[in-house]
Amino acid sequence: MADGWRRELEGHARATWHSLVELTLPGTGLPADWIDGGLRAETRAPYTSPTNIAMLIWSVLVARDLGFIARGEAALRIERALDSVCRLERHATTGQFYNWYDPATLETLTRWPEAPGGRVYPFASSVDNGWLACALLMLENAMPERPELGERARRLGLSMNFGCYYDAAAKGGGPGLLRGGFWRTSNVAPGSEVLPHGDYAQAGETLVYTGHHYTTFNSEPRIASYLAIALGQVPREHYFAAYRTYPDSCEYAWQEARPEGRWREYLGVEVFQGVYHVNGRRLVPSWGGSMFEALMPALVVPELDWGTQSWAITHPLYVEAQMEFGLRESGYGYWGFSPAADPAGGYREYGVDALGMKSDGYASDVQRRTVFDAGWDGDGCKRPRRPIADYGQGVVTPHAAFLALEFAPAATLDNLRALRRDFPSLYGAGGFKDSVNVATGQCADRYLALDQGMVMAGIDALLGARLRGYLAPVLQAAIEPLMRLEEFGAGRTGGHEGRASEAPTARSERAQTAT
C-alpha cells in the first residue's frame, strides 16, 4: 500500500476516533447513539444499544492497534465499558440484552426520550445481540496482556444463547431460521405474534416473538447465525437455510428480479444458488440493496478467505455495482448508499434497489424515485419492467464507502476526497458526518456511533484486518468448513470468473464539476 494512502486513512481514523471519544459518557464508558456535528457533550443522545457498544469496543481496539492510544488506555476504556455492560438488565433465561438503554444511568428504556410519553417495549434483537457478542468474544484474543479482562468478556459472550431465536419449523422442513427477536410477556408489544419456544416455555415463561424470520442470507443478521452455529446453539445446517435469492418460481415472483440459478445440496440441505444479473455481473443480492447489509459482517469475519467460491466473488461485484450506480447510472457523481441519518432529519434506509430482493427496496434518493421494478418474464407470472425515469436528489453516506475500502481502495479514496472537497460541511472535527444530499449539499449534522464504528473497522480491514484475527478463532472450526463447501454462482457474464477487479475510479462529469 502506498504511504500516502496509509497516511490519509490514518488521518480519517484519528478524526473518527475523536468523535467516538466524544460520544462516550465518561461515567459509564458507554457510547451515546449519536452526537451533533459540533461534538458538544450536551447533544449526546440519551440512549444507546448493544450494537453501539460493540462499535465502541471495535473502535478502541482499532485506535490502539493504529497507535492512537496506549494499550493501558485501551484496557481502561474496555474495562469501564464491561463494568457497565455487566450492570445492564438482560433477559435472565437467554442472557440476551435489550435494544435500548440510558447510557448514563444504565436503565432499560421504557419511554422514548425524544418522544415524551412514547412507550418503549424492551425488545431483544438477534442481530443487535450478535454484534455485541462478537465484540465481547474478540477480547480474549485482542488483549492477551489482560487475561482476566479477556476471560470476563468471554464468559459474558458465552452466556448469550442465540438458540432462543431459532425456529426449527420456519420453512416447513429442513433447517430452521432465526427470528428477528422477542419481547417478554410482561412487556409485550400489542399485536405481536405469540410463538412460545419450547425450552423457555418449560422454564415457566412464554416469549413473544416477532412474526418475521431472517430469510435473506446476504444481510447483516448472518453475524448472529455464525455465532449461533460456532457456539453449538443451532445445527450447522442452519448455514444453508436462508435464501441466497428466492427460487425461480411464480410463488416467489414478488421479488425484485427473476433470478438465475440451480439447486445444489449441502449437508443434505437443498439450496437454490440464485443470483441477480446487474449490468454484466451475477451477484447475490441483499434484502434492501444497501452496503452495510452485505458488507458489515465481512469487517470481522474472514468471508473472503473462507468463502473463496462465494463471498470472495459476490462482495467485490456488489461494491462495483454500487459504484457504477452512483457514478454513471444515476449521474449523482458520488456513491455509498446505506441506512443513515437523513439530512432532512431522522434516520432512513438508503440503498440501490436493483441490489436487493425487497420488491420496493431501499431508494438512493430523497423522493424515492429510484425504487424500480426489474420485471419478471416467466410462464404464468409475467410482470412488466418499470425503469427509473428520474433519479431525484441522491443521499450518500460516507460510512458505506469505507465499507468498500478493502475491495477498491483507489476508487474509495477518490470518492471520499470528492465528497470532502465538494461538501466542506460534511467533514468536521470528528471526521465525516453521516450523510449528504448531493443535489442540495444539505448534510446530516450528526455522528452516529454505529456508522463511525463501521468507518473504523473499514479502515482496519485494509490496514491489517486485526479485528478479523481476533474473532476468527471463535468461528473458524465451525464456519470455515461450511463456507468452503458452497459455490454461489456469482461472477461476470461472458464467462469471466474470479474476484472482481478494482472498480473504475473516474468520476462522472457531474462529480468533477460539482460545487
Secondary structure by P-SEA (a helix, b strand, c coil): ccaaaaaaaaaaaaaaaaaaaaaccccccccccccccccccccccccccaaaaaaaaaaaaaaaaaccccaaaaaaaaaaaaaaaaaccccccccccccccccccccccccccccccccccccccaaaaaaaaaaaaaccccccccaaaaaaaaaaaaacccccccccccccccbbbbccccccccccccccbbbbcaaaaaacbbbbbcccccccccccaaaaaaaaaaacccccccccccccccccccccccccccccbbbbbccccccccccccccccbbbbccccccccccccccccccccccccccccaaaaaaaaaaaaaccccccccccccccccccccccccccccccccccccccccccccccccccccccbbbbbbccccccbbbbbaaaaaaaccccaaaaaaaaaaaaaaccccccccccccccccccccccccccaaaaaaaaaaaaaaacaaaaaaaccccccccaaaaaacccccccccccccccccccccccccccccc
